[in-house]
Amino acid sequence: MYRIIDDRATGKTSRLMLIAKENNATFVCNNPDAMTYKAHAYGITGINFISYGEYLTSPHSRDEKFVVDEIEALMSRFTLPGHLIGYSLSIE
């Protein structure tokens, strides 16, 4: 599993786009149209972009690969009881 943790404006998204392209993975993000434009501006083509909503509600095969841009934003899409104030991630 790839994990990119860095400060703002350090190229995290472009690195994640390259990982998606190299691994034929779908790029999950808040605004697929804006990300498509951004990828083309970086000279990166051939990536499938989908929204958080599509990722969460559409059926996917077990073999499909995904990368998630801004995982905290994706987590905010879940309806969870109470107020989530933290979480952990396992790298497998």
N, CA, C and O atoms as a GROMACS GRO file, in nm:
protein
  368
    1MET      N    1   0.085  -0.117   0.000
    1MET     CA    2   0.000   0.000   0.000
    1MET      C    3   0.089   0.123   0.000
    1MET      O    4   0.190   0.129   0.070
    2TYR      N    5   0.051   0.219  -0.078
    2TYR     CA    6   0.123   0.346  -0.084
    2TYR      C    7   0.057   0.444   0.013
    2TYR      O    8  -0.066   0.450   0.023
    3ARG      N    9   0.138   0.519   0.082
    3ARG     CA   10   0.088   0.623   0.172
    3ARG      C   11   0.172   0.746   0.150
    3ARG      O   12   0.295   0.743   0.161
    4ILE      N   13   0.105   0.855   0.119
    4ILE     CA   14   0.176   0.981   0.096
    4ILE      C   15   0.128   1.080   0.201
    4ILE      O   16   0.011   1.119   0.203
    5ILE      N   17   0.218   1.119   0.288
    5ILE     CA   18   0.186   1.215   0.393
    5ILE      C   19   0.292   1.325   0.385
    5ILE      O   20   0.411   1.299   0.399
    6ASP      N   21   0.246   1.446   0.362
    6ASP     CA   22   0.340   1.556   0.346
    6ASP      C   23   0.263   1.687   0.364
    6ASP      O   24   0.141   1.686   0.376
    7ASP      N   25   0.335   1.797   0.365
    7ASP     CA   26   0.273   1.928   0.380
    7ASP      C   27   0.196   1.968   0.254
    7ASP      O   28   0.206   1.902   0.150
    8ARG      N   29   0.120   2.076   0.266
    8ARG     CA   30   0.048   2.130   0.152
    8ARG      C   31   0.147   2.176   0.045
    8ARG      O   32   0.258   2.220   0.075
    9ALA      N   33   0.103   2.166  -0.080
    9ALA     CA   34   0.181   2.214  -0.196
    9ALA      C   35   0.318   2.147  -0.208
    9ALA      O   36   0.416   2.212  -0.245
   10THR      N   37   0.324   2.017  -0.179
   10THR     CA   38   0.450   1.944  -0.191
   10THR      C   39   0.445   1.839  -0.302
   10THR      O   40   0.540   1.763  -0.318
   11GLY      N   41   0.335   1.835  -0.378
   11GLY     CA   42   0.325   1.740  -0.489
   11GLY      C   43   0.262   1.608  -0.454
   11GLY      O   44   0.278   1.511  -0.528
   12LYS      N   45   0.190   1.600  -0.343
   12LYS     CA   46   0.126   1.474  -0.304
   12LYS      C   47   0.030   1.424  -0.411
   12LYS      O   48   0.031   1.305  -0.446
   13THR      N   49  -0.053   1.512  -0.463
   13THR     CA   50  -0.154   1.470  -0.560
   13THR      C   51  -0.089   1.422  -0.689
   13THR      O   52  -0.131   1.320  -0.744
   14SER      N   53   0.010   1.491  -0.738
   14SER     CA   54   0.076   1.447  -0.862
   14SER      C   55   0.145   1.312  -0.840
   14SER      O   56   0.144   1.228  -0.930
   15ARG      N   57   0.205   1.291  -0.725
   15ARG     CA   58   0.267   1.161  -0.696
   15ARG      C   59   0.162   1.051  -0.693
   15ARG      O   60   0.185   0.941  -0.743
   16LEU      N   61   0.046   1.082  -0.632
   16LEU     CA   62  -0.062   0.984  -0.626
   16LEU      C   63  -0.117   0.953  -0.766
   16LEU      O   64  -0.152   0.839  -0.796
   17MET      N   65  -0.123   1.053  -0.851
   17MET     CA   66  -0.167   1.032  -0.990
   17MET      C   67  -0.071   0.938  -1.062
   17MET      O   68  -0.115   0.850  -1.136
   18LEU      N   69   0.057   0.956  -1.042
   18LEU     CA   70   0.156   0.868  -1.106
   18LEU      C   71   0.142   0.725  -1.055
   18LEU      O   72   0.154   0.630  -1.133
   19ILE      N   73   0.117   0.709  -0.927
   19ILE     CA   74   0.096   0.576  -0.870
   19ILE      C   75  -0.029   0.512  -0.932
   19ILE      O   76  -0.027   0.394  -0.967
   20ALA      N   77  -0.136   0.591  -0.946
   20ALA     CA   78  -0.258   0.539  -1.008
   20ALA      C   79  -0.230   0.494  -1.151
   20ALA      O   80  -0.273   0.386  -1.192
   21LYS      N   81  -0.159   0.576  -1.225
   21LYS     CA   82  -0.130   0.544  -1.366
   21LYS      C   83  -0.044   0.418  -1.375
   21LYS      O   84  -0.074   0.329  -1.455
   22GLU      N   85   0.061   0.410  -1.295
   22GLU     CA   86   0.152   0.296  -1.299
   22GLU      C   87   0.084   0.165  -1.259
   22GLU      O   88   0.125   0.058  -1.304
   23ASN      N   89  -0.018   0.174  -1.174
   23ASN     CA   90  -0.084   0.054  -1.123
   23ASN      C   91  -0.222   0.031  -1.183
   23ASN      O   92  -0.296  -0.057  -1.139
   24ASN      N   93  -0.257   0.110  -1.285
   24ASN     CA   94  -0.387   0.100  -1.349
   24ASN      C   95  -0.499   0.106  -1.244
   24ASN      O   96  -0.592   0.025  -1.245
   25ALA      N   97  -0.488   0.202  -1.154
   25ALA     CA   98  -0.584   0.219  -1.046
   25ALA      C   99  -0.674   0.338  -1.074
   25ALA      O  100  -0.635   0.433  -1.141
   26THR      N  101  -0.795   0.332  -1.023
   26THR     CA  102  -0.889   0.443  -1.033
   26THR      C  103  -0.856   0.545  -0.925
   26THR      O  104  -0.826   0.508  -0.811
   27PHE      N  105  -0.862   0.671  -0.960
   27PHE     CA  106  -0.830   0.782  -0.870
   27PHE      C  107  -0.960   0.834  -0.811
   27PHE      O  108  -1.045   0.885  -0.884
   28VAL      N  109  -0.977   0.820  -0.681
   28VAL     CA  110  -1.098   0.863  -0.611
   28VAL      C  111  -1.072   1.001  -0.551
   28VAL      O  112  -0.974   1.020  -0.478
   29CYS      N  113  -1.160   1.097  -0.582
   29CYS     CA  114  -1.137   1.234  -0.537
   29CYS      C  115  -1.269   1.308  -0.522
   29CYS      O  116  -1.375   1.257  -0.558
   30ASN      N  117  -1.262   1.427  -0.469
   30ASN     CA  118  -1.380   1.509  -0.447
   30ASN      C  119  -1.439   1.560  -0.579
   30ASN      O  120  -1.561   1.560  -0.595
   31ASN      N  121  -1.354   1.604  -0.672
   31ASN     CA  122  -1.401   1.665  -0.796
   31ASN      C  123  -1.326   1.604  -0.915
   31ASN      O  124  -1.219   1.652  -0.953
   32PRO      N  125  -1.382   1.498  -0.975
   32PRO     CA  126  -1.312   1.430  -1.084
   32PRO      C  127  -1.282   1.520  -1.204
   32PRO      O  128  -1.178   1.505  -1.267
   33ASP      N  129  -1.372   1.613  -1.238
   33ASP     CA  130  -1.346   1.702  -1.351
   33ASP      C  131  -1.224   1.790  -1.326
   33ASP      O  132  -1.140   1.806  -1.414
   34ALA      N  133  -1.216   1.846  -1.206
   34ALA     CA  134  -1.101   1.931  -1.173
   34ALA      C  135  -0.972   1.850  -1.169
   34ALA      O  136  -0.867   1.898  -1.212
   35MET      N  137  -0.978   1.727  -1.119
   35MET     CA  138  -0.858   1.644  -1.113
   35MET      C  139  -0.814   1.600  -1.252
   35MET      O  140  -0.694   1.589  -1.278
   36THR      N  141  -0.908   1.575  -1.342
   36THR     CA  142  -0.873   1.541  -1.479
   36THR      C  143  -0.796   1.657  -1.542
   36THR      O  144  -0.694   1.637  -1.608
   37TYR      N  145  -0.847   1.777  -1.522
   37TYR     CA  146  -0.781   1.898  -1.573
   37TYR      C  147  -0.640   1.911  -1.514
   37TYR      O  148  -0.544   1.940  -1.585
   38LYS      N  149  -0.630   1.889  -1.382
   38LYS     CA  150  -0.501   1.900  -1.313
   38LYS      C  151  -0.402   1.796  -1.366
   38LYS      O  152  -0.285   1.827  -1.389
   39ALA      N  153  -0.449   1.674  -1.387
   39ALA     CA  154  -0.362   1.568  -1.439
   39ALA      C  155  -0.310   1.604  -1.577
   39ALA      O  156  -0.191   1.586  -1.606
   40HIS      N  157  -0.397   1.655  -1.662
   40HIS     CA  158  -0.354   1.694  -1.796
   40HIS      C  159  -0.253   1.809  -1.789
   40HIS      O  160  -0.160   1.814  -1.869
   41ALA      N  161  -0.272   1.900  -1.695
   41ALA     CA  162  -0.177   2.010  -1.678
   41ALA      C  163  -0.040   1.957  -1.637
   41ALA      O  164   0.063   2.014  -1.672
   42TYR      N  165  -0.038   1.846  -1.561
   42TYR     CA  166   0.088   1.782  -1.522
   42TYR      C  167   0.144   1.695  -1.633
   42TYR      O  168   0.256   1.645  -1.622
   43GLY      N  169   0.068   1.676  -1.741
   43GLY     CA  170   0.112   1.589  -1.849
   43GLY      C  171   0.083   1.442  -1.823
   43GLY      O  172   0.144   1.354  -1.885
   44ILE      N  173  -0.009   1.414  -1.730
   44ILE     CA  174  -0.044   1.277  -1.694
   44ILE      C  175  -0.180   1.245  -1.756
   44ILE      O  176  -0.278   1.315  -1.729
   45THR      N  177  -0.186   1.142  -1.836
   45THR     CA  178  -0.312   1.102  -1.899
   45THR      C  179  -0.337   0.954  -1.873
   45THR      O  180  -0.250   0.881  -1.826
   46GLY      N  181  -0.459   0.911  -1.906
   46GLY     CA  182  -0.491   0.769  -1.895
   46GLY      C  183  -0.534   0.723  -1.757
   46GLY      O  184  -0.526   0.604  -1.727
   47ILE      N  185  -0.580   0.814  -1.674
   47ILE     CA  186  -0.628   0.779  -1.540
   47ILE      C  187  -0.779   0.792  -1.538
   47ILE      O  188  -0.834   0.888  -1.593
   48ASN      N  189  -0.846   0.698  -1.475
   48ASN     CA  190  -0.990   0.707  -1.453
   48ASN      C  191  -1.014   0.776  -1.319
   48ASN      O  192  -0.964   0.730  -1.216
   49PHE      N  193  -1.091   0.884  -1.320
   49PHE     CA  194  -1.123   0.958  -1.198
   49PHE      C  195  -1.270   0.937  -1.163
   49PHE      O  196  -1.356   0.945  -1.250
   50ILE      N  197  -1.297   0.910  -1.035
   50ILE     CA  198  -1.436   0.901  -0.988
   50ILE      C  199  -1.449   0.979  -0.858
   50ILE      O  200  -1.351   1.004  -0.788
   51SER      N  201  -1.572   1.016  -0.827
   51SER     CA  202  -1.598   1.094  -0.706
   51SER      C  203  -1.606   1.001  -0.584
   51SER      O  204  -1.618   0.879  -0.596
   52TYR      N  205  -1.597   1.063  -0.466
   52TYR     CA  206  -1.614   0.987  -0.342
   52TYR      C  207  -1.749   0.917  -0.342
   52TYR      O  208  -1.759   0.800  -0.305
   53GLY      N  209  -1.853   0.989  -0.384
   53GLY     CA  210  -1.987   0.932  -0.384
   53GLY      C  211  -1.997   0.809  -0.473
   53GLY      O  212  -2.057   0.709  -0.435
   54GLU      N  213  -1.939   0.818  -0.592
   54GLU     CA  214  -1.942   0.704  -0.683
   54GLU      C  215  -1.864   0.586  -0.624
   54GLU      O  216  -1.906   0.471  -0.636
   55TYR      N  217  -1.753   0.614  -0.562
   55TYR     CA  218  -1.672   0.509  -0.499
   55TYR      C  219  -1.750   0.439  -0.388
   55TYR      O  220  -1.745   0.317  -0.376
   56LEU      N  221  -1.821   0.517  -0.308
   56LEU     CA  222  -1.892   0.460  -0.194
   56LEU      C  223  -2.021   0.389  -0.231
   56LEU      O  224  -2.064   0.298  -0.160
   57THR      N  225  -2.084   0.429  -0.341
   57THR     CA  226  -2.216   0.374  -0.372
   57THR      C  227  -2.220   0.278  -0.490
   57THR      O  228  -2.318   0.206  -0.506
   58SER      N  229  -2.117   0.274  -0.573
   58SER     CA  230  -2.117   0.186  -0.690
   58SER      C  231  -2.053   0.053  -0.656
   58SER      O  232  -1.960   0.046  -0.575
   59PRO      N  233  -2.102  -0.054  -0.717
   59PRO     CA  234  -2.038  -0.184  -0.695
   59PRO      C  235  -1.902  -0.189  -0.764
   59PRO      O  236  -1.884  -0.134  -0.872
   60HIS      N  237  -1.808  -0.253  -0.701
   60HIS     CA  238  -1.673  -0.267  -0.757
   60HIS      C  239  -1.629  -0.412  -0.740
   60HIS      O  240  -1.669  -0.479  -0.645
   61SER      N  241  -1.548  -0.458  -0.831
   61SER     CA  242  -1.496  -0.594  -0.818
   61SER      C  243  -1.384  -0.594  -0.713
   61SER      O  244  -1.321  -0.492  -0.686
   62ARG      N  245  -1.364  -0.709  -0.657
   62ARG     CA  246  -1.261  -0.724  -0.553
   62ARG      C  247  -1.121  -0.697  -0.609
   62ARG      O  248  -1.030  -0.662  -0.534
   63ASP      N  249  -1.105  -0.714  -0.739
   63ASP     CA  250  -0.974  -0.697  -0.802
   63ASP      C  251  -0.944  -0.553  -0.844
   63ASP      O  252  -0.831  -0.522  -0.880
   64GLU      N  253  -1.044  -0.466  -0.839
   64GLU     CA  254  -1.020  -0.327  -0.879
   64GLU      C  255  -0.924  -0.259  -0.783
   64GLU      O  256  -0.925  -0.286  -0.663
   65LYS      N  257  -0.841  -0.171  -0.837
   65LYS     CA  258  -0.745  -0.097  -0.757
   65LYS      C  259  -0.787   0.049  -0.751
   65LYS      O  260  -0.837   0.104  -0.849
   66PHE      N  261  -0.767   0.111  -0.636
   66PHE     CA  262  -0.804   0.250  -0.615
   66PHE      C  263  -0.694   0.322  -0.538
   66PHE      O  264  -0.624   0.263  -0.456
   67VAL      N  265  -0.682   0.450  -0.565
   67VAL     CA  266  -0.607   0.541  -0.479
   67VAL      C  267  -0.706   0.649  -0.436
   67VAL      O  268  -0.795   0.684  -0.513
   68VAL      N  269  -0.690   0.700  -0.316
   68VAL     CA  270  -0.784   0.800  -0.263
   68VAL      C  271  -0.707   0.928  -0.231
   68VAL      O  272  -0.613   0.927  -0.152
   69ASP      N  273  -0.748   1.036  -0.294
   69ASP     CA  274  -0.691   1.168  -0.266
   69ASP      C  275  -0.764   1.227  -0.146
   69ASP      O  276  -0.887   1.228  -0.143
   70GLU      N  277  -0.690   1.274  -0.049
   70GLU     CA  278  -0.746   1.336   0.072
   70GLU      C  279  -0.842   1.242   0.143
   70GLU      O  280  -0.964   1.264   0.142
   71ILE      N  281  -0.789   1.138   0.203
   71ILE     CA  282  -0.872   1.036   0.267
   71ILE      C  283  -0.961   1.093   0.378
   71ILE      O  284  -1.068   1.040   0.406
   72GLU      N  285  -0.916   1.201   0.440
   72GLU     CA  286  -0.999   1.263   0.544
   72GLU      C  287  -1.130   1.314   0.484
   72GLU      O  288  -1.235   1.304   0.549
   73ALA      N  289  -1.125   1.367   0.364
   73ALA     CA  290  -1.247   1.414   0.298
   73ALA      C  291  -1.340   1.298   0.267
   73ALA      O  292  -1.462   1.310   0.281
   74LEU      N  293  -1.285   1.186   0.225
   74LEU     CA  294  -1.366   1.067   0.201
   74LEU      C  295  -1.432   1.021   0.331
   74LEU      O  296  -1.551   0.989   0.332
   75MET      N  297  -1.356   1.018   0.438
   75MET     CA  298  -1.410   0.975   0.567
   75MET      C  299  -1.526   1.063   0.611
   75MET      O  300  -1.618   1.015   0.678
   76SER      N  301  -1.524   1.189   0.575
   76SER     CA  302  -1.631   1.279   0.616
   76SER      C  303  -1.762   1.248   0.545
   76SER      O  304  -1.868   1.296   0.585
   77ARG      N  305  -1.757   1.167   0.438
   77ARG     CA  306  -1.877   1.130   0.363
   77ARG      C  307  -1.958   1.022   0.433
   77ARG      O  308  -2.077   1.006   0.405
   78PHE      N  309  -1.896   0.947   0.523
   78PHE     CA  310  -1.968   0.843   0.596
   78PHE      C  311  -2.059   0.904   0.700
   78PHE      O  312  -2.025   1.006   0.761
   79THR      N  313  -2.174   0.844   0.720
   79THR     CA  314  -2.260   0.886   0.830
   79THR      C  315  -2.225   0.799   0.950
   79THR      O  316  -2.265   0.683   0.958
   80LEU      N  317  -2.150   0.854   1.040
   80LEU     CA  318  -2.104   0.781   1.157
   80LEU      C  319  -2.176   0.833   1.281
   80LEU      O  320  -2.207   0.952   1.290
   81PRO      N  321  -2.201   0.745   1.375
   81PRO     CA  322  -2.261   0.794   1.500
   81PRO      C  323  -2.161   0.878   1.578
   81PRO      O  324  -2.041   0.848   1.578
   82GLY      N  325  -2.208   0.980   1.645
   82GLY     CA  326  -2.120   1.064   1.725
   82GLY      C  327  -2.034   1.154   1.638
   82GLY      O  328  -2.063   1.176   1.520
   83HIS      N  329  -1.929   1.205   1.697
   83HIS     CA  330  -1.838   1.298   1.630
   83HIS      C  331  -1.700   1.235   1.623
   83HIS      O  332  -1.633   1.220   1.725
   84LEU      N  333  -1.657   1.196   1.502
   84LEU     CA  334  -1.528   1.132   1.484
   84LEU      C  335  -1.417   1.234   1.509
   84LEU      O  336  -1.413   1.339   1.445
   85ILE      N  337  -1.329   1.204   1.603
   85ILE     CA  338  -1.219   1.296   1.634
   85ILE      C  339  -1.082   1.236   1.604
   85ILE      O  340  -0.980   1.301   1.626
   86GLY      N  341  -1.079   1.113   1.554
   86GLY     CA  342  -0.951   1.052   1.520
   86GLY      C  343  -0.971   0.917   1.456
   86GLY      O  344  -1.079   0.860   1.462
   87TYR      N  345  -0.866   0.866   1.393
   87TYR     CA  346  -0.868   0.733   1.333
   87TYR      C  347  -0.725   0.688   1.312
   87TYR      O  348  -0.632   0.769   1.318
   88SER      N  349  -0.706   0.559   1.288
   88SER     CA  350  -0.574   0.506   1.256
   88SER      C  351  -0.580   0.436   1.122
   88SER      O  352  -0.688   0.398   1.075
   89LEU      N  353  -0.466   0.419   1.060
   89LEU     CA  354  -0.455   0.349   0.933
   89LEU      C  355  -0.350   0.240   0.948
   89LEU      O  356  -0.244   0.263   1.007
   90SER      N  357  -0.379   0.123   0.894
   90SER     CA  358  -0.280   0.014   0.893
   90SER      C  359  -0.224   0.000   0.753
   90SER      O  360  -0.298   0.002   0.655
   91ILE      N  361  -0.096  -0.014   0.745
   91ILE     CA  362  -0.030  -0.037   0.617
   91ILE      C  363  -0.003  -0.186   0.607
   91ILE      O  364   0.071  -0.242   0.688
   92GLU      N  365  -0.062  -0.249   0.508
   92GLU     CA  366  -0.046  -0.395   0.492
   92GLU      C  367   0.038  -0.426   0.371
   92GLU      O  368   0.062  -0.543   0.342
   0.00000   0.00000   0.00000
